[in-house]
Amino acid sequence: MVALTPTVNRLERKLKSRLLSILLAYILLLLIISATLAVLIPPLAIQLTLLLKNVQLPFLQNELSNLKFSIQELNQLASNYGGSINALLSIITSTFKGLFTFLTLTVISFYMMIDQPNLYKKVGWFTTNKNHVKIAREFMIDLENQIGNWIRGKLIVMIFVGLFTFIGLELIGIPYALPLGIIAFVLEILPNLGPTLAAVPGILIAWLHGDHISALIVLIFYIVLQQIENNFLTPRVMKTSADVNPLISILSILSGLTLGGFIGGLLAIPIYILIRIIFGYYRQYQSKLSPDWQ
């Protein structure tokens, strides 16, 4: 909701309809996601297919070639691979559960966006004091600005790192550059730790498909890219963001992943920002009630 609110507000000033502006913002977001997937999926499928062909599993190939579909063989197959089948069913179930959760959160954010200009007025459930309503409005604006700026800034950095990882590995001549770029894009959500983890598969593939020199070149490339990100890109992109300490980001995301899985990790930083703002407002208005202030 906070990520799309600035776009919705701009559209609303032109269209004079908040509902139409929200629908248009969602349509634009859907078009961007669809276009991105349409561009990425075909080459990604080709590179992943090549990767699977290059992975040698002789024990599995021998079993498949010698398999006879008798009752005894089927029983043996079920006993040998029953765990894998259960794991596959678990993955499918988790996928549909994740999709349902995503759609649910999308619908919730849609209704929150419709009522966004009046959300601060809900404090009227607890108090009729006009100063409290004013504080609630300031709080909502501050919260939306900090979380929205963090989300948009982080997304820009993730796209930059993923794109330049793909371009750099392509120029160096490393295979499977697209999957490696996507890995770098996803892991960039973990500050400092993510780029280091993303470099491991790239260096490993360069060593397996080339030599030690190729692996060294890829290592230098990742180091240079990380220095550009840390010293040039991130300070400029995130200068107006929530300014979350990298160590706090890592601890928050790891805690979120542990407590709430993928969704917990995704919401970890916004929850931290929320807690920080609440504490800041508490300290700010508590001091105004102290004897020293009076």
N, C-alpha and C positions, 0 to 999 in steps of 0.2 A: 504493500500500500504506500509506504513512504517513498519507495523507489520510483513509482509511477506518478505520484502526486504532482511534482513540478510540471510534467508533461500534460497532465489532466488540467491543471490550472491555466496553462497557456492556451490549450484548446478551448477551455470554457470561456476565456475572454473573447475569443473570436466567434465561437458557435452559440454562445449565450445559453447553453444547455449542459448541465453537469453530467446527466445520464448519457447523452450522446457523446460527450467528450471521453467518458470512461470507456464506453464501448469501442470508440475509435482507437483509444490507446491500447486496449487489449487486442484489437485486430492488428494494429501495427506491430505489437510485440509478437503475436502469433506468426505474422508474415516473416518477421526477422528470423525467428527460430526455425520456421519451415525452410526458408531459403538457405540458412546455414546448414541444416541437416541435408538438404538436397545437394549442396556442394560437397559436403564432407563424407557422406555415407558411401557413395560409389568408390572413390579411391581408397577409403578406409577399408571397405570390404575386400578390395583387391589385395591390399598390403597385408591384411590379416590372413587372407587365404594363402598367400605366399609364405607367411610366417609359419602357418600350420603345416604346410607341405615340407618346409625345411626342418621341422621338428620330427626326429626319428623316434618312433615307438615300436620297435621290432617285436616286443612281446605281445602287444595288442594286435599287430598285423598278423602274427602267426596264429593267434587264437581265432581271429576272424576267418582266416583262410581255411582252418581245419574244423570250423564249427559245423556240426551236423544237427539238424533240427529234429532231434528225437526228444521224447519225454525226459529221458535221463539228462540229455544235454541242456534242455531248457531249465530243468531243476538246478543243474550245476551253474548255468548262467545266472539264474536268479539269486543263488546263494553267493556267487562271486561278486555280482554287480548290483545287488539289492541296495547297498548303501549309496552307490552312485545315483541310482534311480531316485531314491528318497531325497538325496541332495538336490537333484535336478528339479523334483517337484517342489522342494522348499524354495529354490531360487525363483521358480515361476510364481509361487504363492506370494513371496516377498515382493516381486515385481508388481503384481496386481495390487497388493496392499499399499505399496509406495505410490502407485498411480492414483489410487483412490484418495490417499492422504493429500497428494498434490492438488487434485481437483477440489477437494474439500477446502483446503487452505485458499485456493484461488477464489472460490465462491465467497468465503468469509472476507477476504481482502476486498472483493468487489463491493459488498454491502458496507464495509467499513469506509471505503472510498466515497461512497454516496453520502454518507453521514459525516465525513471527515470535517467539514467546516463547523459542525455543531458538537463534535465529540467532547470538547472541553466543558460543555454545558451539563454533561452527565454528573458533574460534581454536585449539581443541585439535588441529587438524591440524598446527599449527606449534609449539605449546608446551604443556607440562603444568603450568607455573607458575600457582598459584592467583591470584597478584596480576595476572598477565596476563589471566586470564579475568575477573577483577573489572573491570579497566580496559576490556576489550572490552564488558562489559555496560554500563558507564557511557557508553562511546562510542556504543553503539547507542541508548540512551535519549536522549542528547543530540542525536544526529543525527535521530531520529524526531521529537522535540519541535520542533526548529528548522525542519526542512523541512515538517512537518505544519502548524505554526502559520503559516508563510509562505504555504503553499498555501491554507489556509482563509481567512486574512486577505485575501489577494489576490483570491480569488474573491468575497468579500463586497464589496470595493471595486469590482470589475468590474461586479457585478450592480447596485450602487447607481448607478454612473455611467451604465450603459446604460439603466436604467429611468428615471432622472430626465432623461436626454437625450431619450428618447422622450416623456415627459410634458410637458417644457418646450416642445419643438418643436410638439407637438400644441396646446398652449394658445396658443402664438404664432400658429399657423395655417400652419406650414411643411409643404408636402407631403412624402411619403416619410419621415415621422418614424420609422417602424419600422425600415427599413433603416439609417437614420442612427443610431438607438439601438444596433442590433446592431454597426455599425462602431465606435461609441464603446466598447461592451463589449469587443470583441476587441482594439482598440488600447490599451486600458487596461493591458494586460500590459507595455507599454513605459512606465515611469514618466516623467512630465513630457513626454517626446516624444510619447507616444501621444495624450493629449488634444489637443495642438496639431494633430497630423495629422488627428484625427477632426473637428476644427472646420472644416477646409478645405471638404469637400463640403457641409456644412450651410450655410456662408456662401454658397457658390457657388449652391446651389439656391435659397436665399432671394433672392439677387440676380437670378437668371434668371426666377423665378416671381413676383417682387414688384418691389421697387425698392431704391434705396440705403438707405432708412430700414429696410426689413425686414432687409437684410444687416447693418446696424449693430446692430439689436436682437438678432439672432442672435449676433453677435460679442460683445456685452456679456453675453448669456446664457452663452456658453461660458466667458468669463473668470470670471464669478461662480461657475459650477459648479466650475471648476478651483480657485478659491481656497477654496471650501468643502471640496473633496476634500483639498487639500494642508494646510490649516490646522486642519481640524476632524475630518474622517472618518478619513483615513489615520493620523494620530498616535494616535487612540483605538483603531482596529481593529487596527493593527499593533504596538501597544505591547508585546505579549507574543510577537511574532514574532521572526524571525531578525535583524531590524534590518539589512537590506542597503542600503548606500548607493545612492541613485538613479543616480549616475554609473556605479558598478560594475554595477548592474542593466542599464543601457543597453549598456555595453560587452560584458557577458557575453552578453546576448540577441543582439546583432548578430554577435558571434563565433560563437555557436551556430547562427544562421541561415546564416552563411557556410559553416561546416564541415559542418553536418548537416541543413540544410533546416529544415522546420517542426518535426520531432522534436528537432533540435538546439537550436532556439530555446526549445522547451518545457522541455527538460531543463537549460538553461544555468544558471539560478539554483540548482536543487538540486545540480548538479555544483560550482558555486562554493562553496555552503555546505559540501559534503562536503570539498572541499580546505581550506577555512578551518578546519574542525573538526580535520581530520587535523594541520594545521600547529600549531594550538593545543595539541592533546594532545602532539605531539612536543616543543614548547617547554616545556610544563608538566612532563613527566616527565624531560626531559633535564636540567632545572635541579636536580632532586632527586639527580642523579648527579654534580653538579659538586663540586669541592673546597670551595667556599664553603658549600654546603648541609651537607656533612659537618662 
